[in-house]
Amino acid sequence: MELLWLAVSTIAIGVFGCVAWFWGSNWLLDRIFPPRGGKAGDNIRRANQIRPWLFLGPAILFLGTYLVYPVLDSFWRSLFNANGTRFVGADNYVWLVNDAKFRESMVNNMMWLLVVPALSTVFGLIAAQLTDRLKWGNIGKSLIFMPMAISFVGAGVIWKFIYEYRASGETQIGLLNWIVTQLGGEPQIWLTLPVWNNLLLMIVLVWIQTGFAMVILSAALRGIPEETIEAAILDGASPLQVFFKIKVPQIMGTIAVVWTTITIVVLKVFDIVFVMTNGQWGTQVLANLMYDWMFRGTPDYGRGSAIAIVLMILVTPIMVWNIYNARKEVR
Amino acid sequence: MEGMAGQKSSLAWAVNISAFLLVLLWTIPTLGLFVSSFRDRDQISTSGWWQSFSGSEQTGFVRSGVAGDQIQQDGLYVIEGSAVQGTQALKAWGTGARNPAEYQPGDTADLGDGISLTVAEDGAYRLTSAQPFEITRGERIFTTTVSPPSFTTENYNRVLTAGGLGRAFMNTMTVTIPATVIPILIAAFAAYALAWMQFPGRALLTACVVGLLVVPLQVALIPLLRLHNELGIGKGYLGIWLAHTGFGLPLAVYLLRNYMVGLPREVIESARVDGATEFQIFRRIILPLSFPALASFAIFQFLWVWNDLLVATVFLGNTREQLVMTGLLRELMGSRGGEWEILATSAFISIAVPLLVFFAMQKYLVRGLLAGSVKGG
């Protein structure tokens, strides 16, 4: 109950504070430069120069403190030793390159980067196309989209249950092992099986992200001009040809957006690995490795920050590409 | 013509069936968790949830009564009782571990020394002998029984009344609601400035917001934790609210700016001509018109904060009192990995709220996704 009061009063204070700031600062501005009297024109011009910054102020403060400053600080900190007392130059990065766990994480992250965006986009495209003209298509879409609302941890529980292992001869309660034994195979402890376990963890993310890809691609498919499709059908194109030769090329731009958006999610993937294997059995990824160095045992802020900076460097090309596209659109 | 029509309908069938299979594939994992949350521990550990609708088969043994239980009937010494419990139905039985399903219900087994054992279909057994029984340990009767499908809400009772889930639920709420509301306000003002005010550096700022969209959270953890400690905020709700506000802002500003740019220019300009201040324009015109975009972002941020594990773990701490639901689930997975009934039920409760929000507000979520992605390309 106390907690609820705390939450409610925080909302009240937060909302009131925001409104008070915006309203108060605007009011003050109008008092200092009244938009009437002899110098009205001058005052309005001056006030209009200042006003945008009043509107932007809190946002800039937050973005600066919570996103820009940390990037710079992380970089600075990555040049220091474990507790930040001694400058070590590039030592942390040299150590990273020679560390077996880091290399494993890099390789795994690259596999994630290849598999998850590809599978999610392909499944998303298939789902979008299949459900497009169906009577129950919207319900189907909702159900495929649903995992999007489930937390990575929740998804971890759901899939761990599917991968659950019971010794050979016992009743399998994990769906995957049950299917395998029904087909005459031996049950496996999937999550400890090298390389396969990585793939099984990726499937969890594919399951979550496919809905996202489907929603975006489905809108793009609907945006394709009907004439192009009709013309192709009149020319005798088969449904498959229409899909691959007419529809897909026209939505390439959207496919690229979906691909890069999922790529960003993949680079930062943490929760799934954290709760399902915690990076054991060859499934380590960068984000979890960084968490290990930062918060387990004796924290090593230097190495943790260095890994964070590696992540930052990996997303930078996409960041540049996004900015480039956004600016192109504004013009 | 007929051939074409036939082809068409077979294509329609193929599409229907493959779409159905795809949907099924995507639904089954969640369904499994949902069904399991209504099964008790024995059921979960003895059969797969997909078998729960057909009844489950168990094998086991019971011991018959001992010499003290015997009664005399028609010159025979008899020990009677039941080999099955409750609603179980007997499928087969036996007297040795080697062949526990040797006999059908109703059969009579000869145990030697003039002793015979009959187990009826309802599970009642009857051990008879011409001589008085002297056994002090009962005979073992192996049974193969089938339990009818049964579901229970007991797990929910247990999980909700104890085990810290209620507390975690409140904690999650406490984190989520302010962390959803506050960034909306801050972002709405900033987005309005970026969309409709003229000032130097506007394009640069917009580009910065787009760039900040993809900054990995991991980069922010160490610096912010130290910053919070230096400022005296430490680990707690205030810290996590501020952190989520900061992390959510780029998307909020970006979504809202994209939406506000599309609002009709005439409305805003005529209001300006009429002498309305920027603050009035914002409050009376922009905010109400932007409702769909505000709702989209609110859902995103709600889902993201509710489902977040990393930020909560780092900024809130890990004591029992402070755990949010994702944190609690993680702990359950580690410490009680075998207790699937608790895990499944807790997991389902934790995903129920986001699922509810998802199904109720799906329209806005989709709209937000489209505004955030398609335009960006």
Interface residues (C-beta under 8 A of the other chain):
Chain A: L3 L4 L6 A7 T10 I11 G14 V15 C18 V19 F22 W23 N26 D30 N48 Q49 R51 P52 W53 F55 L56 P58 A59 I60 F62 L63 T65 Y66 L67 V68 Y69 P70 V71 D73 S74 R77 F123 I126 A127 L130 T131 R133 L134 G137 G140 S142 L143 I144 F145 M146 P147 M148 A149 I150 S151 F152 V153 G154 G156 V157 I158 W159 K160 F161 I162 E164 T171 Q172 I173 G174 L175 W178 W207 T210 G211 F212 V215 I216 A219 A220 P239 G253 T254 A256 V257 V258 T261 I264 L267 K268 F270 D271 F274 V275 A287 M290 Y291 M294 F295 Y301 G304 S305 I307 A308 I309 L311 M312 V315 I318 M319 N322 I323 N325 A326 R327 E329 V330
Chain B: L11 V15 N16 S18 A19 F20 L22 V23 W26 T27 I28 P29 T30 G32 L33 S36 I44 S45 T46 S47 G48 W49 W50 M170 N171 M173 T174 I177 P178 V181 I182 L185 I186 A187 F189 A190 Y192 A193 L194 M197 Q198 F199 R202 A203 L205 T206 A207 C208 V209 V210 G211 L212 L213 V214 V215 P216 L217 Q218 V219 A220 L221 I222 P223 L224 L227 Y237 L238 W241 L242 A243 T245 G246 F247 L249 P250 V253 T277 E278 F279 F282 L303 W306 N307 D308 L309 L310 T313 V314 T326 L329 R330 M333 W340 L343 A344 A347 S350 I351 P354 L355 V357 F358 F359 Q362 L365 V366 L369 L370 S373 V374 K375 G376 G377
